[in-house]
Amino acid sequence: MKPPIPKDEENRIQALHRYEILDTPSEQEYDDVILLASQICGTPIALISLVDEDRQWFKAKIGLDVSETPRDLAFCAHAILDSPETLVVGDALKDKRFANNPLVIGDPKIRFYAGAPLITPDNQALGTLCVIDRKPRKLTEKQIESLQALARQVTMQMELRRTSALLQSANEKLSQLSLEDALTELYNRRGFLVHTKQQLRLFRSRRLDRGLWLMMADMDGLKEINDTFGHQEGSLALVKIGEILQETFRETDVIARFGGDEFTVLFIDIDNEAGGTVSERLEKNLEVYNANSGKIYKLSISYGLISIGVEDNSSIEELINQADKLMYEQKRSKKKLNI
């Protein structure tokens, strides 16, 4: 007999997928549970079965070679209907629901089945911990209680697995946020230092006949923009500077908002003429933006650019100070931005 669909099937399936456990490799924690279930109940077959839209899939199994069967044939698809009760079938050939089931009349020739539902904290039955025999039998009350206790352990293990995955994801996002500037979505100071130190180590260890370049840049006239047009406009201007830097440099270059109106870039010299070509591209991109932005003010950047040779063992902080001095020399030589 084809098993009915649970009334809350949509929410049950959503709950199952939340655990992201379907089609995952075997894990010792689950294998240990079915070993205990098999030994306690004295059955040759024990399974942790999860019922999805069209199949039952076995997270852990003893006594069967297959990893899944169609849902229409699954005893467990009936067991989840009786949640939280354990479904016990003493002799499948005498039960009209299963007498003609191919898994009963053919391999693995199921005669006895007992399945304790795996019930989530929000009362969704995802599958069962079940034990199976090829001959009719009965379980004692204590065996059924033990099976139910082990089923609860499976659910708890799934909860722990899910919680661990959520914590890992949250930590990864937090780590990413701690390296990223929220406004421009470029690296922040910390992100720049982390990645630049890695790049420097790689660069120096490979002893390449090419240089690194470091640019420290400062947006001109941010205070005037804030005072005249408001801080929201100033923030938009900072975002646009970040976008122009991304247009100017490559995706492999390390670009960051270093703090306030300061930006910094580390990039590998491809053609040994990076200083000149980068300056030209940057000025051109600024010019194109200013000509088409429709803004009253013009965006401008002062910057200092230094080349880092393979033999240069200066720390990143020392290199930043060198580029910073050049940037402020250029800034002092420029007139204030006219708004």
C-alpha positions as CSV (number, residue, x, y, z in Angstrom):
1,M,0.0,0.0,0.0
2,K,1.3,3.4,-1.0
3,P,1.9,5.5,2.2
4,P,-0.2,8.6,2.6
5,I,1.4,12.1,2.6
6,P,1.6,13.8,6.0
7,K,-0.7,16.8,6.5
8,D,2.3,19.1,7.2
9,E,4.4,17.7,4.4
10,E,5.7,21.0,3.1
11,N,7.0,22.1,6.5
12,R,8.4,18.7,7.1
13,I,10.4,18.7,3.9
14,Q,11.7,22.2,4.7
15,A,12.8,21.0,8.1
16,L,14.6,18.1,6.6
17,H,16.5,20.2,4.1
18,R,17.5,22.7,6.9
19,Y,19.8,20.0,8.3
20,E,21.7,19.7,5.0
21,I,22.4,16.0,5.8
22,L,20.9,14.2,2.8
23,D,23.6,12.5,0.6
24,T,26.4,13.2,3.1
25,P,29.1,10.6,3.8
26,S,28.8,8.2,6.7
27,E,29.7,9.5,10.1
28,Q,30.9,7.5,13.1
29,E,28.3,9.1,15.5
30,Y,25.4,7.7,13.4
31,D,27.1,4.4,12.7
32,D,27.5,3.8,16.4
33,V,23.8,4.4,17.0
34,I,22.6,1.8,14.5
35,L,25.2,-0.7,15.9
36,L,23.6,-0.3,19.4
37,A,20.1,-0.5,17.9
38,S,20.9,-3.8,16.1
39,Q,22.5,-5.3,19.2
40,I,19.7,-4.2,21.6
41,C,16.9,-5.4,19.4
42,G,18.8,-8.5,18.1
43,T,18.1,-7.7,14.4
44,P,20.5,-8.2,11.4
45,I,19.4,-4.9,9.9
46,A,19.4,-1.4,11.4
47,L,19.0,1.9,9.6
48,I,18.8,5.7,10.1
49,S,16.3,6.5,7.4
50,L,15.4,10.0,6.2
51,V,12.3,10.4,4.1
52,D,12.4,13.2,1.4
53,E,10.1,14.0,-1.4
54,D,10.4,10.7,-3.3
55,R,12.8,8.4,-1.5
56,Q,14.1,7.2,1.8
57,W,17.8,7.7,2.1
58,F,20.0,5.9,4.7
59,K,22.4,8.1,6.7
60,A,23.7,4.9,8.4
61,K,23.0,1.2,7.7
62,I,23.8,-2.3,8.9
63,G,22.7,-5.4,6.9
64,L,21.8,-3.6,3.7
65,D,23.9,-2.7,0.7
66,V,21.6,-0.1,-0.9
67,S,21.8,3.5,0.2
68,E,18.1,4.4,-0.6
69,T,14.8,3.0,-1.8
70,P,11.7,4.6,-3.3
71,R,9.4,6.4,-0.8
72,D,6.4,4.5,-2.0
73,L,7.9,1.3,-0.8
74,A,9.3,2.6,2.5
75,F,8.0,1.3,5.8
76,C,9.5,4.5,7.3
77,A,7.1,6.6,5.2
78,H,4.3,5.0,7.2
79,A,6.2,5.3,10.5
80,I,6.5,9.1,10.2
81,L,2.7,9.3,10.0
82,D,2.3,7.8,13.6
83,S,4.8,10.3,15.1
84,P,5.7,10.2,18.0
85,E,4.7,6.5,18.3
86,T,7.1,3.7,17.2
87,L,5.7,1.7,14.4
88,V,6.0,-2.0,15.0
89,V,5.2,-4.6,12.3
90,G,5.5,-8.1,13.7
91,D,4.9,-9.9,10.4
92,A,4.8,-7.9,7.2
93,L,3.1,-10.7,5.3
94,K,0.1,-10.4,7.7
95,D,-0.2,-6.6,7.4
96,K,-2.3,-5.4,4.5
97,R,-0.1,-2.3,4.2
98,F,3.0,-4.3,3.4
99,A,2.0,-7.8,2.3
100,N,2.5,-7.0,-1.4
101,N,5.4,-4.7,-0.9
102,P,8.4,-5.7,-3.2
103,L,10.7,-5.3,-0.2
104,V,8.7,-8.0,1.5
105,I,8.0,-10.5,-1.3
106,G,11.5,-9.8,-2.7
107,D,14.9,-8.8,-1.4
108,P,15.6,-8.0,1.4
109,K,12.5,-10.1,2.4
110,I,11.4,-7.9,5.3
111,R,9.1,-9.7,7.7
112,F,9.7,-7.7,10.9
113,Y,10.0,-3.9,11.2
114,A,10.2,-1.4,14.1
115,G,10.8,2.3,13.4
116,A,11.1,5.1,16.0
117,P,10.5,8.5,14.4
118,L,13.2,11.1,14.3
119,I,11.3,14.1,15.7
120,T,12.8,17.6,15.5
121,P,12.3,20.3,18.2
122,D,9.4,21.7,16.1
123,N,7.7,18.3,16.0
124,Q,8.5,17.3,12.4
125,A,9.2,13.6,11.8
126,L,12.1,13.5,9.3
127,G,12.5,9.7,9.2
128,T,13.2,6.9,11.6
129,L,15.8,4.8,13.5
130,C,14.5,1.4,12.5
131,V,15.4,-2.2,13.0
132,I,14.5,-5.0,10.5
133,D,14.5,-8.8,10.5
134,R,13.8,-11.4,7.8
135,K,11.6,-13.3,10.2
136,P,8.6,-12.4,12.3
137,R,9.4,-11.3,15.9
138,K,8.4,-9.1,18.8
139,L,10.3,-6.5,20.8
140,T,10.0,-6.2,24.5
141,E,8.8,-2.9,26.0
142,K,12.4,-2.2,27.2
143,Q,13.7,-2.7,23.7
144,I,11.2,-0.3,22.2
145,E,12.1,2.3,24.9
146,S,15.8,1.8,24.1
147,L,15.0,2.3,20.4
148,Q,13.2,5.5,21.1
149,A,16.0,6.8,23.3
150,L,18.5,6.1,20.5
151,A,16.2,7.9,18.0
152,R,16.3,10.9,20.3
153,Q,20.1,10.7,20.3
154,V,20.1,10.8,16.5
155,T,17.9,13.9,16.4
156,M,20.2,15.5,19.0
157,Q,23.2,14.7,16.9
158,M,21.5,16.2,13.8
159,E,20.8,19.4,15.9
160,L,24.4,19.6,17.0
161,R,25.5,19.1,13.4
162,R,23.3,21.8,12.2
163,T,24.2,24.2,15.0
164,S,27.9,23.6,14.3
165,A,27.4,24.4,10.6
166,L,25.5,27.6,11.5
167,L,28.2,28.7,13.9
168,Q,30.9,28.0,11.3
169,S,29.0,30.0,8.7
170,A,28.4,32.8,11.1
171,N,32.1,32.9,12.0
172,E,33.1,32.9,8.4
173,K,30.8,35.8,7.7
174,L,32.0,37.6,10.8
175,S,35.6,37.1,9.8
176,Q,34.8,38.4,6.3
177,L,33.1,41.4,7.7
178,S,36.0,42.2,9.9
179,L,38.2,42.4,6.8
180,E,35.8,44.4,4.7
181,D,34.8,48.1,4.7
182,A,31.1,48.3,5.1
183,L,30.7,51.4,2.9
184,T,32.8,50.6,-0.1
185,E,32.9,46.8,0.2
186,L,36.7,47.0,-0.4
187,Y,39.1,45.6,2.2
188,N,39.5,47.7,5.3
189,R,42.8,48.4,7.0
190,R,42.9,45.0,8.7
191,G,42.0,43.2,5.6
192,F,44.6,45.1,3.6
193,L,47.4,44.3,6.1
194,V,46.4,40.6,6.3
195,H,46.5,40.2,2.5
196,T,49.5,42.4,1.9
197,K,51.7,40.6,4.3
198,Q,50.8,37.3,2.6
199,Q,51.6,38.9,-0.8
200,L,54.9,40.2,0.4
201,R,55.9,36.8,1.8
202,L,55.0,35.1,-1.5
203,F,56.8,37.8,-3.6
204,R,60.0,37.6,-1.6
205,S,60.1,33.8,-1.4
206,R,59.8,33.5,-5.2
207,R,62.6,36.0,-5.8
208,L,60.8,37.3,-9.0
209,D,62.4,39.7,-11.3
210,R,59.4,42.0,-11.0
211,G,58.5,44.6,-8.5
212,L,55.5,45.2,-6.3
213,W,54.0,48.7,-6.2
214,L,52.2,50.3,-3.3
215,M,49.9,53.2,-3.6
216,M,48.6,55.4,-0.8
217,A,45.8,57.6,-1.9
218,D,43.8,60.3,-0.3
219,M,40.5,61.7,-1.6
220,D,40.8,65.5,-2.0
221,G,38.1,67.7,-0.6
222,L,36.0,65.3,1.3
223,K,35.4,67.8,4.1
224,E,34.2,70.4,1.7
225,I,31.8,67.9,0.1
226,N,30.4,66.9,3.5
227,D,30.1,70.6,4.6
228,T,28.4,71.7,1.4
229,F,26.3,68.7,0.3
230,G,26.0,66.6,3.5
231,H,27.6,63.5,4.7
232,Q,25.5,61.2,2.6
233,E,26.9,62.8,-0.5
234,G,30.4,62.5,1.0
235,S,29.8,58.8,1.5
236,L,28.6,58.4,-2.1
237,A,31.8,60.1,-3.2
238,L,33.9,57.7,-1.2
239,V,32.1,54.8,-2.8
240,K,32.7,56.2,-6.2
241,I,36.4,56.6,-5.5
242,G,36.5,52.9,-4.5
243,E,34.8,52.0,-7.8
244,I,37.2,54.1,-9.8
245,L,40.1,52.4,-8.1
246,Q,38.6,49.0,-9.0
247,E,38.2,50.1,-12.6
248,T,41.9,51.2,-12.6
249,F,43.4,48.1,-11.1
250,R,43.0,44.4,-11.6
251,E,40.9,42.0,-9.6
252,T,44.0,40.3,-8.3
253,D,45.3,43.6,-6.8
254,V,44.7,44.3,-3.1
255,I,42.5,47.5,-2.9
256,A,41.4,48.9,0.4
257,R,39.8,51.8,2.1
258,F,42.5,52.3,4.7
259,G,40.4,54.6,6.8
260,G,38.4,57.9,6.5
261,D,39.3,59.3,3.0
262,E,42.4,57.2,2.6
263,F,42.7,54.3,0.1
264,T,45.6,52.0,-0.6
265,V,46.5,49.5,-3.3
266,L,49.2,46.8,-3.6
267,F,49.8,45.4,-7.1
268,I,52.4,43.4,-9.0
269,D,54.4,45.1,-11.7
270,I,53.6,43.2,-14.9
271,D,55.5,45.3,-17.4
272,N,58.0,47.2,-15.2
273,E,56.3,50.4,-16.1
274,A,53.4,50.2,-13.7
275,G,54.0,53.6,-12.1
276,G,53.4,55.5,-15.3
277,T,50.6,53.4,-16.7
278,V,48.6,53.3,-13.4
279,S,48.9,57.0,-13.0
280,E,47.6,57.6,-16.5
281,R,44.7,55.2,-16.1
282,L,43.7,56.6,-12.8
283,E,43.7,60.2,-14.0
284,K,41.8,59.2,-17.1
285,N,39.1,57.3,-15.2
286,L,38.7,60.3,-12.8
287,E,38.4,62.6,-15.8
288,V,35.8,60.4,-17.5
289,Y,33.7,60.2,-14.3
290,N,33.9,64.0,-13.7
291,A,32.9,64.7,-17.3
292,N,29.8,62.5,-17.1
293,S,28.7,62.6,-13.4
294,G,26.6,65.7,-13.5
295,K,28.0,66.6,-10.1
296,I,28.9,70.2,-9.3
297,Y,32.1,69.1,-7.6
298,K,34.9,67.1,-9.1
299,L,36.5,64.0,-7.7
300,S,40.2,64.2,-7.2
301,I,42.9,62.0,-5.6
302,S,46.3,62.7,-4.2
303,Y,48.6,59.7,-4.1
304,G,52.0,58.4,-3.4
305,L,53.4,55.5,-5.4
306,I,56.5,53.5,-4.5
307,S,58.1,50.4,-6.1
308,I,59.1,47.5,-3.8
309,G,62.1,45.5,-5.1
310,V,62.7,41.9,-4.3
311,E,65.6,42.8,-2.1
312,D,63.6,45.3,-0.1
313,N,62.9,43.8,3.3
314,S,61.0,46.8,4.7
315,S,57.9,45.9,6.7
316,I,54.5,46.8,5.3
317,E,54.2,49.5,7.9
318,E,57.5,51.1,6.8
319,L,56.4,50.8,3.1
320,I,53.1,52.5,3.9
321,N,54.9,55.3,5.6
322,Q,57.1,55.9,2.6
323,A,54.1,56.0,0.2
324,D,52.2,58.2,2.7
325,K,54.9,60.8,2.7
326,L,54.9,61.0,-1.1
327,M,51.1,61.3,-1.1
328,Y,51.1,64.2,1.4
329,E,53.8,65.9,-0.7
330,Q,51.5,65.8,-3.7
331,K,48.5,66.9,-1.7
332,R,50.4,69.9,-0.3
333,S,51.4,70.9,-3.9
334,K,47.8,70.8,-5.1
335,K,45.3,73.6,-4.6
336,K,42.1,72.9,-2.6
337,L,39.3,71.3,-4.5
338,N,37.0,74.0,-6.0
339,I,33.4,73.2,-5.2
